[in-house]
């Protein structure tokens, strides 16, 4: 685990070019990154983080945290892990959490 803590200042930003949302992180603490990813997906989906099914129900949480830590420690933008969270494809790596909403998603960023 890293000494750095993740303190997101803003929610994820929308990239109209790719149709994805992005949130940055500045830690190698895999658990903090996964929690940030869940919160970011909740923000994008317009739900409370507690409404999101536990990630550990669909993937081994320890393996996910360890894989995210390895990707974060690598600092390579091309290395990452993709996991489904609340029907969103979430790619974590290279200091970024990239969220691809479901194809049928009607939620778009506000003004």
N, C-alpha and C positions, 0 to 999 in steps of 0.2 A: 504494500500500500504506500501511497505517496504522502508527503507532508503537506502538499498543496490541497486546499479544499476547493470544491466547486461551488461558486456562488453566482448562479446565473443572474444577470442584470436585466435582461429582457427576454421575452418569449422568442420562439422561432420566427424567422423572417421568411416570407414567401418569395420564391424566384419564379416570376412569370415565364421565363424562358424555358425552364425545365418542368414547371408545374409541381415543384417540390418545396418543402420547408427546410430550413437549416438552422441549427443551434450549435454554437461552438462550446467547447469545454477546454479547460486548462489544467487537467489533472491526469494522473495515471491510475487513480483509484477507480477500479472497475465498478464497484458497487455504486459510487457516486455518479459515474457516467450512466449506468443503467437507470438509476433513479431519475436523473436528468432527462433521459430519453423518454421514460414513462410520463413524466410531467409535460414534456414538450408535445408528445402525442395527445395527451389530454387537452392541452391548449389548442392544438390544431383541430381536434375532433369536437371541441366545445363541450367537454364533459369534465367531471371531477376525476382526479387521478384514482380515487377509490372505486370508480366505476369501471376501471380497466381490469380485466381478468389478470390474476397474478401471472407474471412471465414464467414462473417456475412450473406452471401447469402444462406448458407446451414445450419447454426446453429445460435441461438441467441447469439450474441457476448458477451453480458453482462453476460449471464449464463455461457458461456465458460470461460471468464476471472475469474468470481467468483469461478467456480469449480477448475480451475487451481490454483488459490490462496489458496484454501482450501487444495488441494493435496500438494502444495509446503510447506505450513505451517505445515503439518503433519509429514514431514521428514520420511515417511514410504515408502520404496522401493516398497511395494506391493500395494500402493494406487496411483491411477492415473486416467487419463481420456484419452480416445482414440477418435480421430476425423480424418476425411478424409480431407486432404489438397492436392490439385493438384493430385488426384488419388493415393496418398500415405497414408497408415494408420500411424498416428502419435500418439504415446502414450507419455503423459507428466506426470511425477510424480517422486518422489524420487530423485530429482536433475538431472534428465535425460530427454532428448527428444529422443525417439527411433523412427526411421523412417523406415518403411517397404515399399520399392518401389513396384510398381505394378508388378505382375508376369511376364508380357511381357516386362519389362524394360530391355533395352540393356546397359544402362549406368553402367559402373563399375569404381572403383577408378583408378586414374592414378598411375604411378610407384612410 
